[in-house]
Amino acid sequence: MPESEKPGKQPGKQEQLSYEEARDQLIDVVRTLEQGGTSLAESLALWERGEELAAVCQTALDGARERLDAVLGQDDD
């Protein structure tokens, strides 16, 4: 895996990640944390990155829900 794609490595800006990219990176972070074998500092960095990625995913899901609600609300008119 290239260095820039390793869990815990941040791309330029997290906002540029698609939901799918953030989800896949979050899966890698969780897998790495579950395997253990990382130092405390590495684990904390991974945890922080996981929190950031989870926020990106949640924002995308919230936006999708709002769009669905808007479309469903238009159908009621």
DRENMIDO-591382 format. One record per residue (C-alpha): residue in one letter; x, y, z. Coordinates in steps of 0.5 Angstrom, whole numbers, plus 500, padded with zeros to 3 digits. Last residue first. Layout:
<rs>
AXYZ ...
</rs>
This chain:
<rs>
D405537494 D407531498 D412529492 Q416535494 G417532501 L420526498 V425530494 A427534500 D427528505 L432524500 R436530499 E437531507 R438524508 A444524503 G447530506 D446527513 L450521510 A455525507 T456529514 Q456522517 C462519513 V466526513 A465525521 A467518521 L474520517 E476525522 E474520528 G478515525 R484520524 E484521531 W484514533 L490512528 A494518531 L492515538 S494508536 E501511533 A502515539 L501508543 S505504539 T502499534 G502492535 G494491535 Q490488530 E484492532 L487498531 T489496524 R483494522 V479500525 V484504520 D483500514 I475501515 L476508516 Q480509509 D474505506 R469509509 A473516507 E474513500 E466511499 Y464518502 S468522497 L474525500 Q475532498 E473535505 Q479531508 K484536505 G491534503 P491527504 Q492525512 K496519513 G493515519 P491509515 K496508510 E494511503 S499516502 E505511504 P503507498 M500500500 
</rs>
